Amino acid sequence: MDHLDALEAQSIYILREAFARLKKLALLWSLGKDSNVMIWLARKAFFGRVPFPAMHVDTGKKFPEMYAFRDHYGKEWGLDLRVEPCPPIDAVDPTLPPAARSAARKTEGLKLALAKHGFDGLIAGIRRDEEATRAKERVFSPRGTEGGWDVRDQPPEFWDQFNASPPPGAHLRIHPILHWTEADIWAYTQRENIPIIPLYLSKNGKRYRSLGDADITFPVVSDASNIEEILAELEATKVPERAGRALDHETEDAFERLRVAGYL
Amino acid sequence: MNMILPSTLSATPNGTTRPQVRIVIVGHVDHGKSTLVGRLLHETGSLPDGKLEMLKAVSARRGMPFEWSFLLDALQTERDQGITIDTTQIRFRTNSRDIVLIDAPGHAEFLRNMITGASQADGAVLIIDALEGVRDQTRRHGYLLHLLGIKQVAVVVNKMDRVDFSPARFKEISDEISAHLTGLGVTPAAVIPISARDGDGVAARTKRIGWYKGPTVVEALDALEPARPLEELALRLPVQAIYKFDDRRIVAGRIESGSLASGDEIVIMPAGKIARIRTVESWPVTPVAGKQGAGRSVGITLDRELFVERGDIIAHAGTSPRETRRLRARIFWLHDRPLAKGDQILVRLGTREGRATVVAIEKAVDPGALASTENAAIAKNHVGEIDISFAQAIAADPYADNPRTGRLVIEVSGRIAGGGLVLSVDAGQRAVPVDIVPVESALRPDERSARYRHNGAVVWLTGLPGSGKSTLARALERRLFSSGGSPILLDGDTLRAGLNGDLGFSPEDRRENIRRLAEVASHLARNGHIAIVAAVSPSREDRAAARRIGNGAFREVYVATPAEICEQRDPKGHYAKARAGALPSFTGIASDYQPPQTAELSIDTALLSVADATEAIERMLAGSGVLFDELVDLAANI
């Protein structure tokens, strides 16, 4: 069993645990490379079908290529797709820096969607290597009734035994690919032939390493025009993955504040 | 030394693979874990561009000297308090392998995070401050590594600069921690003097530690060796769920150990139902051919409709786990409320969730002080050994047999509160269950004594097979009954046909067999009957236990007929069979009989007739206060 097999088996185990132990699950589909791998893994775990809704919390500000991808593969993969809107920018904490404030709309949209559907589990495609606060996540991560994350009081989690009993009104975030790296995602995408949004591939010497809202996400300099080249680039680069995500870099703790409040 | 297994192989773009090893760094708070991690990343060229500059800027903004630990203590609260709150994971490379570093908090409050981190590790680095030396938390972490089953530990003695790189101080700490770890069954792979802040001993042996000849930290991490793969153990597939999305009924789960393939005959535990694997299902291509090994998440279909449910364990027939309601475990406890005898708990063992009762706390230890505390409860951050009784039968393995299915966690209010290793899986009861209130008989003992003209007793006939135990027991039964008594025959073989039908002939099962016989017999004795037990009961120790259970009512009769005569008689044909090799654990041929040293009576049936022998037993019973000669005395008591 090679490295990718091991990652895959672990993710499938987590997805099946979530499905077995929670009543009302949804999978968050952000259309990016990570959540596409996650949907692929869910189809593997459940033998071709995803037995819970795929939810896109839509800021309305994604790239056109992302919307085209969603509409096409949502159908082709047979997903129970739920598109949930986000509230306007005025509804968001004005003390946050501009890009973070923009991103926080998604947190609010998520809260509304949770309240509307009553999900007790949200499956999300975050990875430990993306960002320092995500590194501290649990696989089954409890969220308060307001969606908040209490970093200081996370339950113990070991030996693949997960805490799966959210208190009433609260929910769990389930992170089936927490243990993957950016390079793993690309190597697996290549091996499994998973479709990707073309924005990840170099055009005019630039490409996106991470996709978010169009107005606060920027491409990095790159000549990588296929996955093989992306993998070679990742091997050599020391530029962090989220370098092109403005919201991470406005203040030292902007991203942490977002995450504690319930952001992915 | 126990070897550890690189968890997986990392794929690299050019198609080569490198072993990946997960290492946890543990130790007392402020002994320099995060600093060591920061330095390791720097020395191995693993820091992203701009990270060093960012850290310098953060330090400058706070008016603090440059601090490597800021790299990992990413959370605002951590920086403010200068402690690592949660575990985090960072990757870097040595010459031969990819290392995933798990930085675990040292603060006692955050022990649960340390365990969360360390439970995923293949090996550990235990860090000690050269000035402060071995502290409670150092010992506690050492103990927990042992409890988590991590055997490969490298010790680093940090901040050597603060003790002027003194070899004497280093030796002092090295000796103390080596003794502590060795006492726990963990042999340190290396003890390394370092200064994480300045880099001595991390990737290079500097002049300042010129006297040190061992490996650097990077070299020690590079030297981890492979263990016995899980695939070589017996098959264990804990069932996660049964899916019926189409016409297939798929049993889904992850293979924890061993391997399986279509066509295999399997047994579903704890029910013990047998089936054959029809297909191994997958997606997008199905079914898949060939062997599926440990670590894979699979789906199988069976050749017959059986009731299978989440929590069952699928194994191969012949190497299945034991079915039980009772086990002993060594656990660590993380919950604010201590775990006490009598507590109702929820235990997760693989995918099985079982309600259980803590029957006994056999040991409770503060691993920091390594002092035994009282055995009523296990306090937060302490460890102990407990005896658990399940409401329903489960399947389990001792940890020594299978590290994956031999461990459990305990949940309190929906949250994991502790966990540990299964020490043994028991067939029988070993302590008094807590929720049981014995109901006394409606009759007083003297009421029965008056009618039967005897007190209750256990007459335990022990001796080689064929020595005449059953014959004597039956004669005694007839004789006592004829004179108005209430004798009851408990023959070892007869009880094995029913009550003890689940037991074999291993020393453990023999012990349990005797225990049950003694329990039944002494219950009868307490109720005024004379229980006549005829059982080989070869072990002196087991008979001593039966005497304790009998609690004063026990009378041992050694039927001391010589072995040759027993074999000549061979009433059940056992000796003949044993001589032919068909009864491997038959007492008298293959295993030892231990004659009693303290029997109330010894009888050789080669010398005495049945009638004489029976009379001898009666005399013994009269002489030791079981049988009454004088009816009159009794009548006076009524």
Contacts between the chains, C-beta under 8 A, distances in Angstrom:
chain1	res1	chain2	res2	distance
A	1	B	8	7.6
A	1	B	293	6.4
A	1	B	295	5.4
A	1	B	296	6.7
A	2	B	8	7.4
A	2	B	9	5.6
A	2	B	11	6.5
A	2	B	17	6.7
A	3	B	8	4.8
A	3	B	9	5.0
A	3	B	10	5.0
A	3	B	11	4.9
A	3	B	17	6.9
A	3	B	20	6.8
A	4	B	11	6.1
A	5	B	295	7.6
A	5	B	296	7.2
A	6	B	7	7.2
A	6	B	8	4.1
A	6	B	295	5.9
A	7	B	8	7.7
A	8	B	297	7.6
A	9	B	254	6.4
A	9	B	295	5.5
A	9	B	296	5.2
A	9	B	297	4.4
A	10	B	297	7.8
A	12	B	254	7.7
A	12	B	297	3.8
A	13	B	240	7.3
A	13	B	254	4.7
A	13	B	297	5.2
A	16	B	240	4.5
A	16	B	241	6.0
A	16	B	252	5.8
A	16	B	253	7.8
A	16	B	297	7.1
A	17	B	240	6.6
A	17	B	351	7.9
A	19	B	241	6.8
A	20	B	240	5.7
A	20	B	241	4.8
A	20	B	310	6.0
A	20	B	351	7.6
A	43	B	283	6.0
A	43	B	284	7.9
A	44	B	282	7.5
A	44	B	283	5.2
A	45	B	252	7.7
A	45	B	297	7.1
A	46	B	243	6.6
A	46	B	245	6.7
A	47	B	243	6.6
A	47	B	245	6.2
A	47	B	248	7.6
A	47	B	250	6.3
A	47	B	281	6.0
A	47	B	282	7.5
A	47	B	283	5.0
A	47	B	286	7.3
A	47	B	299	6.2
A	48	B	245	7.5
A	48	B	283	4.7
A	48	B	284	7.2
A	49	B	245	5.6
A	51	B	245	7.1
A	128	B	88	7.7
A	128	B	89	5.2
A	129	B	89	7.8
A	129	B	91	7.0
A	132	B	72	7.7
A	132	B	74	3.1
A	132	B	75	7.6
A	132	B	88	7.0
A	133	B	74	6.2
A	133	B	75	6.4
A	135	B	74	7.3
A	135	B	88	4.2
A	135	B	89	5.6
A	135	B	90	7.4
A	136	B	74	7.7
A	136	B	75	6.9
A	136	B	85	7.9
A	136	B	86	4.2
A	136	B	87	6.9
A	136	B	88	5.4
A	138	B	116	7.6
A	151	B	75	6.2
A	151	B	77	7.1
A	151	B	85	6.8
A	151	B	86	6.7
A	152	B	77	6.9
A	152	B	85	6.4
A	154	B	86	6.5
A	154	B	113	7.2
A	155	B	112	7.5
A	155	B	415	4.8
A	155	B	416	5.8
A	156	B	112	3.8
A	156	B	113	7.4
A	156	B	115	5.9
A	156	B	116	5.2
A	156	B	334	5.5
A	156	B	416	4.9
A	156	B	417	7.8
A	156	B	419	7.8
A	157	B	116	5.2
A	157	B	416	6.7
A	158	B	115	5.8
A	158	B	116	5.4
A	158	B	119	3.4
A	158	B	120	7.3
A	158	B	409	7.2
A	158	B	416	7.5
A	158	B	419	6.2
A	159	B	119	5.6
A	159	B	407	5.7
A	159	B	409	6.7
A	159	B	419	6.7
A	161	B	348	5.2
A	161	B	409	4.4
A	161	B	416	6.2
A	161	B	419	7.2
A	163	B	411	7.6
A	163	B	414	6.6
A	163	B	415	5.2
A	163	B	416	5.6
A	164	B	414	7.7
A	165	B	411	8.0
A	165	B	413	7.9
A	165	B	414	2.9
A	165	B	415	7.4
A	166	B	414	7.8
A	167	B	414	7.5
A	181	B	91	7.2
A	183	B	11	8.0
A	183	B	13	7.8
A	184	B	11	7.7
A	187	B	11	5.2
A	187	B	13	7.9
A	228	B	13	7.1
A	231	B	13	4.0
A	232	B	13	5.1
A	234	B	13	7.8
A	235	B	12	7.0
A	235	B	13	5.3
A	238	B	47	7.4
A	238	B	48	4.7
A	238	B	49	4.0
A	239	B	48	6.9
A	239	B	49	6.0
A	240	B	48	4.9
A	252	B	58	6.6
A	252	B	76	7.4
A	253	B	76	4.6
A	256	B	74	7.6
A	256	B	75	6.2
A	256	B	76	5.8
